Amino acid sequence: MNEASSKFVDKIATEKLLSEKLNQVHHQPDPAWQKFDTTLSVLPSFDGVLPDVREQKKADHVVIQFSSAVRTGYRENDLATCLYFPGHNATGEVIFVHGLYEDNRDIYKFFISQLNNKGLDVYALTLPFHYERKPAASRFSGEFYFSGDAYRNTVAFKQAVTDVAQFYHFVKKKNGRHVWLTGFSMGGGVGLTVCGLLDIDGLFAINPVCNIADLIWTSALFAPVKKNLSAAGFDQQDIAELYGEFEPLNFRSPKTVAQRVVLGTGLYDQINDPKNYRLLQETWHLGNTIQYKAGHLNILRVPKLAHDVARFYFNGTQDELL
């Protein structure tokens, strides 16, 4: 991808999010959310059985819904949703987790279709408070997932980690094949946390969120969130401590070995600071890293991305990078 166009896409997307969404809302920490147990040491058992699972066939995919083990009190949000896209003569399984504040799944069509063409079933799992899970009181997709309400954010993040872990074991039990997680941006950050907690088959993290407190304090995209948190008396260190359990950089010995974790990043990323990717690579001792000539968003349009995901899935992570 062209450097100028990659940076332009990120710039326009950031400005649009700020002007149309993030600058239009105000949130402050609600102590009511502190009653929730957000410690990741307390997780439900993962037996591969989803509660209240239901399926509905659509033209080109299947909608799978199940009750989330973490209950937030929002009916729409507590019903987890996944869109299943069957691959062509598929012999592999990938669970894909999207990015933050998204309300248009079309941006993933190319990437998912490429994975399908390479023999991979794709399960596109929805993050809490996004898409169909957006409560009626929320103005936009993802508003309640990551905002100035620092306490609700921790509940949403635990729900995301739990949903992914639950669904991973469901797919493992259902198909009996290796299952890899593939996460983009916030979805990649959630995938990293799951890898920190559990020994899974593999993860391909694409421009993943990490160093969360620093990102809030330095990224232009999260300036409104920082403003709300600062007004409530929080500083960067407070947020680092509050999100400590969810922070990928805090896993010094992840349960999933580094050989089964792949980091894919955009050379021209304008949303996440490249230093955070370097910190992740150093902290997790990642040898499988790939840099694409793309930005944060248009990396999803790079044909080689799907090729690399499929290659690592089918050949393992010991191959020499092409």
Summary of the structure (lengths in Angstrom):
residues: 322
radius of gyration: 18.3
end to end distance: 18.2
largest distance: 54.8
contacts: 1121
relative contact order: 0.16
helix: 43%
strand: 15%
